[in-house]
Amino acid sequence: MPAPARLHRLRRHPPRAGGRNRGLLLSVAQLQDLLDEWLVHCHHRLHEDLRHPTLPRKALTPHQMWAALIAVAGHLALPLSGSDCLELLPVQAVSAGNRPASRL
């Protein structure tokens, strides 16, 4: 079954942890496959809101839009250092035990 149809079926009948839909729970590998299929489908499908800068009547896919903007603006790949990668990680204060989480 193609990814959009599977996503639509899961949206209409979301899996429940212990109910009648117990067999619909997906493994991490199945979720990864579903996400990969969706990304391929989404990035190669025309979106009416994405328009070429010089051809405003032409609808583009996200992949084509990215290529058009890179052609206009250019691309400069900068490697991230270890400290840059750590700064990009999300931060969340959690508590261990009965004490409230302290502010960071």
Secondary structure, 3 states (H helix, E strand, C coil): CCHHHHHHHHHHCCCCCCCCCHHHCCCHHHHHHHHHHHHHHHHCCCEEEEECCCCCCCEECHHHHHHHHHHHHCCCCCCCCHHHHHHHCCCCCCCCCCCCCCCC
